């Protein structure tokens, strides 16, 4: 088939748009801003997935749309959930059926992997969600167990109660509401009303959102809103003109039609687009995988500089002899050793110095015995274990690569010990100062 000059121009122009939109993603700028906590993820529906079979997932919104169409005996005709509800809301009971379908979904069938990886990236302390399902905050609560997760369900109605962000807190703004609350957006027209309402300065939650996002850049992830609505969303959330933007907008969404009006509009806007090298139709998920790995590698390099080449010995007052023996052997081999210096006089005292050393040591060696497990006066001993557990869980270490090691001091059968559940995951080795010394030196030399 011979192509006309008009068709050739059309194809060439589309290719230019794609090339410009999906040029190499600037990871250097991204990580510079990320480490300063200057990026806020905006989470779209492409990241909330339902497992439908082995290695097969379906978007949650697609599942709900399919079930609505099936129950109403209507054709979906490639409409999005919002478009389908808008089309049939006046002629059917479609709106009233959404919660019933949603409540029938089993949590174990949700693929939390993309959300979990985002939740683990601790440089994100504020999230904006475009979804009504509440799975983002549920994931954050399960991952960030030491933080308070504050959830704000936005509404076009003026809010009279709002609480400012506190220290050690992660905020989630559900800007289209939440299915578990009184109001949430279901159609594109309702989405538009919620977006426009973000400009209402009398709404106290809007004031909080603006205060937390002022001067920040946004990462739009997995957004599948229609082209016309997407432009409104980016403009209202970023709260600055497209033509005179000071903050970077990062876009990682599944590829849109390069000939759409949005694509033509976006090519002239200063935004950083991510395009997967392997599967451009799944840009958002590929981006999360790549970001997560880069973040872990970056933190690994930083942690190697942060952590001291030192050992913290966790022992109770009843095992002072073993503590002193091990301390002497390790120090004689040039190893920095820390332990609770109040152990001799007051074993219940837990010091800030001990906490800092546990957080920065290369190895945490816990001496376990019948006496240590039955030493209620040794409050500091159990507190030290708790701090080590928090560090272990925060970085999602496995028992094999953890900085924690356990050694048994005694002669009874180890398997009969009433060891705390957390410590049971580690191999309990016999106490032998020479073997411990050799193991410590081997691990320190790796650094």
N, C-alpha and C positions, 0 to 999 in steps of 0.2 A: 504494500500500500504506500503510495507516494504522499508525503506530508506537505501541506501547503506552507508557505512562508509564515503565515499567521500562526499555524500550529507549532511550527518550529520555534517561533518567538515565545509562544506560550510555555513550551516545555523548558526552553533555556531560562526564561525568567523565573519559573518555578524552581529550577535547580539553583539559581543564584540566591533565591530566598532561603532555601534549605541550607546552603553553604554558609550564608551569613548568620542564620539563626543557630546552627549547630557547629560553629567553629569550636576549636579546642577549648574545653572548660578550664577556667583559670583557678586551679586548686590553690595556688600560692595566695591569691587574694582571699579565697574562701577561708583557708586555715588561719590567716592573719586575723580576720574578723572573728572567726569561731573561737580562737583561744582568748579573745577579749570579751567573749560572751555577747557579741554584737550581731548575732544571727538568730532570727526567730523562725522556726519551721511552721509552715502553713500546711496542714495535713488534709489531703483530699481522699475521696472514696476509693481510689485505685490501690490504697495500702491496706484496706480492710477486706480480708479474703476469707472465703469459706472453703474448707476442704471438701471436695466432691469425689475424690478417688485418689489412688496412689500417684503422688507428684502432680496432681491436678487441682487447681484452685479456681474458684469463681468469685468475682466481686460480690460482696454482700448485697449491694444495691441491685445488682443484676438478678440475684437469687430472689429478692423480695419482689422485683418487677415480674419475674417469671411466674412466681406463685400467685400474684394478684391476677395476672392475665389468665392463668389456669383456673383459678377459683371463679372468676367472672365470666369464663368462657369467651374471652376476647383475644384478638390477635395483638401481639406486642409490637410487631412491625418495626423492630430496631429502635423503638423509643427508649429514652432513658427513664429511670424511675420517676423523676420529677415531671418529665414530659407526659408520661402515661397517666399519672395522677391528675395533672392539669386537664388533660383531654377528657377524662371520664368522671371528674369529680361532681359534675352536676347531674349526671344520668345514672350513677351507680353509688354503692356504699363503699367505694374504694378507700376513702380516708379512714373509715372506721375499722378496716381490715388490717391495716399496717401493723398495729401493735400485736395483734394475735399472731400474725406470721412471724414477727420478730421474736416474740416470746417462745415460739416453738423451736427456735434455733438453739442447739446445744452448744454451750461454751467450748466444750472439748473439740468441736468441729471448726472452731475459728483458728485460722493460721495467724498466730501472734508474732511470727518471726520478724517481719519488717518493723512492726511497732516496738518490739523488744530491743532491736538493735538501736533504734532512735532513742529509746529510753535510757540505754546504757551510756549514751554519749552525754556525759555530765556537763559539757559546755553549753548545752541547751537548757536554759532554766525557765523559759516561757514558750508555750506552744499555743498555736491557734488551730482549732479543728473545724473543718467544714462538714463534719459528720455528726449525725444525731445518735449514734449507737452507744457512746460512752466507753468504747473499748480502749481508747488511748489512755484515759485516766486510770482505767483498771490495770493496764500494763505498767504504767508509771508507779502505781501503788505497790505492785508486786516486785518491781525492780529496785525502786528507790525507797527501801524500807526505813531508812534513817531520816527521810525528809517528809515534810508535810506537803501533800498535794492539794493545792487549792483549785477548785473547779468553779468556773463562772459560766453559767448558762445565760447567754445574751438573749435579749428580747426587744422588740420594737417599743414595748411599753417602758416608760421612764422608771428606772430603778431608784428607790429612795434609800436602799441599804447597800453599802459596798465597803469592803475592808481592804486596806492597802497591803501590798506584798511585804512579808516579813523575811528576816534572814533565814537561810537554809530552807527555802520553800520553792517549790516548782508550781507555776501557774498554768492552767489550761483554760483557754477561752473558747467555749463552744459558740461560735458566732451565729450559728443557725439553730441554737437551742439544743435540747436533749429529749429523746423519746421518753425518758423517765421523769421529766418535769412537765409542767402544765403546757408549755408552748414549744413547738419546734417547726421549722419550715419543711414543707412537703412538696411544693411545686415551684417552678421557676419564678412565677409571679411573687410567691411568698419569699423566695430567696432574695429577690430584688428589694422587697420591703425591708428585710433584715439588713441588707447591705447599706441601703440609704440611711437606715436608722443609726448606723455607726457614726453619722455626722451630727447626731443630736448631742450637743454639748451639755444639755440638762440631765442626761442619763449618767449617773455616777459610775456605772460599770464602764461606760465609754471613756470617761475621764481617766479611770484606772488603766484601761487598755492603751490610751494615748500616752500616758505617763510612762508605762513600761516599754512601749515600742518607740519612743522618741529617739531619733538618731540611730536606730537599728536598721539592719538590712534584713530582707525576708527571703526565705527559701520556700518556694511554692512546689510542693511535692504531691504528685499523683492527683492533680486537680483535673476533673473531667467535665467541668461545667461547660455549657455550650459557649461558642465563641463570643457572642454578644454579651453574655453575662460575665464571662471571664475578665473581659476588659474592665467592667465596672468593679469587680472584686479586687483586682490588683490595685486599681486607682484608689479605692476607698480604704483598703487595709494599709497601703503604704503611706497614704495621707500626704502625698506630694504630687505636683504636676509631672506628667510623663516627660515633657520637653525640658524640664529644668530640675531633674532629680539629683539629689545629693547622695542618696544611699543606693547601694547595689541591690538589684533584684536577681536572685538565682532561680532558674526554672528547671525542674526535672519532672517532666510529665510525659505520658505516652504520646507519640507523635500525632500531631494534628495534620489536617489537609493543608499542604503547602500553598494551595490556591485559595484558601479561605480568606475572608476579609480580615480576620484576626491575625493570620500569619503575615499578611501584607502590612498590616498596621504595626505588628511587633518587630518587624525587621528594622524599623527606624527608631526603636526605643532602646536605650542603653540597658540591656539585660544579659546576664550570663546564662546561656542555654547548655544543658548537658545532653549529650547524645551517646548512648551506649555503643561500644564497638562491636558488641555481639548480637544484641537484640534491641533495635531501636523502638520496637513496638512495646517494649517493657522498660522504658527509660527510667521510670521512677524506682522500680525494684532494683534495677541494676545500679542505679546511683546509690541507694542505701547500702548495698553490698560493698561497693567500692569505697564509699565514705567510711563505713564501719572499719574496714581493713586498714585504710590510711590512718584513721584516728587511733586505732590500737597500736599501729607501728610508731606513730608519732609519740604516743604516751609511753611506749616502751623505751624509746630513746630518752625521753625526759625523765622517766622513772630511774633509769640507770644512773643518771646524774644526781637524782634526789636521794636515792637510798644509799645509806652508809654501808661500808663493808664491815658489818658488825653482827654480833649475836646477842639476842636477848634470852636469858634463861628464866623460865617460868617455874618456880618451885614454891612449895609450902614450907612453913617453919619446921615441920617435922623432918624435912629432907635437906637440912642445912649442910650436913656432912657431904652429901653427894653434890650439892651445889658448889661448895668450896673446892672439892676435888676437881670438878669439871672446869670451874673458873680458872684454877691454877694451871691446868694443862693447856687450856686454850690461850691464856695470856702468855704463857711461856713460849708459845709458838707465834707470838706477834698478832694475836687476834683481839680486837676490841670487844669487850664483854660488858653487858649491862644486866642488871637485875634489880629487884626492889631492895634498896639500901636500908629500908626500915624493917626488913624481915627479922633481924635479930631482936629488935626491941619491941616493935609493934606491927605484927603481920597483917593487921586489918587496914593499915594506912595505904592508900593507893595514891601515888604522886603524879603530878602533871608530867614530870620528867620521864617516868615509866611509860606513860601514854605516848609521848612523843617518840621515844626510842622504839616502841613496838611498831609504830607507824612507819619508821624509817629503817628498821633493821633488815639485814639480808636474810637472817634465819631467826625464827622463833622456836626455841627448844623447850618443850613442856615435859617436865619430869612428873610422871604419874605413879602413884603408889596407893596401897590401901589407906595409908595415913592421910595422903593429900585429899582423897575423896571423902574423908571423914573428918575434915578440919574446918568446922564452921567458923572458927575465929579468924581463919585466913581469908578474909573477904577480898584482899588485894589479889590473891592467887586466882580466884574465879573472875575477878574484874579484868585481869590481864588476858585471860582466855577469851573473854567477851570482846575485848578490843581487837585481838588477833582475828577472831571470827568475822567481825565487821569488815576488816581490811580484806580478808579472804573472799568474802561474799561480794564486796563492792567491785572487785576486779574479776569476779567470776573465775577464780583459779580452780583448777581441778586438784584432787588430792595428790596427783603425780607431780604437778608443777608448782605446788603451793610453797610458800616460804615457811610453813609450819611443819615441825617434826616432833614426834612423841616417843618417849623412852620410858620403859617400865623399871621402877626401882623396887625390888622385892623378890620374894621367892615363891609366892603362891601362883596358882594358875591364872594367866592373864585373861583368859576368856571368861573368868568368873567375876571380873571386876565390873563394878557399876559405873562405867565410864560415861560421861556426858555424851548425848547423842551426836553432837557436832564432831567430837574428837574420834568417834568410832570410825569415821570415814578414812582415817589415816592409819598406816601400818604402825603398830606398837612394837618398837624394837627393844631389845634388852639393853640395859644401861651398861655401857662399857666406854670409859673415858677415851681410850686410845682409838677405838673405832669411830666414836663421835668426832674426835679431833681430825681424823683422816677424812671423814665425810665433809666436815666444815671446810677444811682447806681445799678440797676438791671443788666444792661449790663456789667458794670465794675466788679461786683461780680462774674460773670460767668468766668472771666479770673483768 
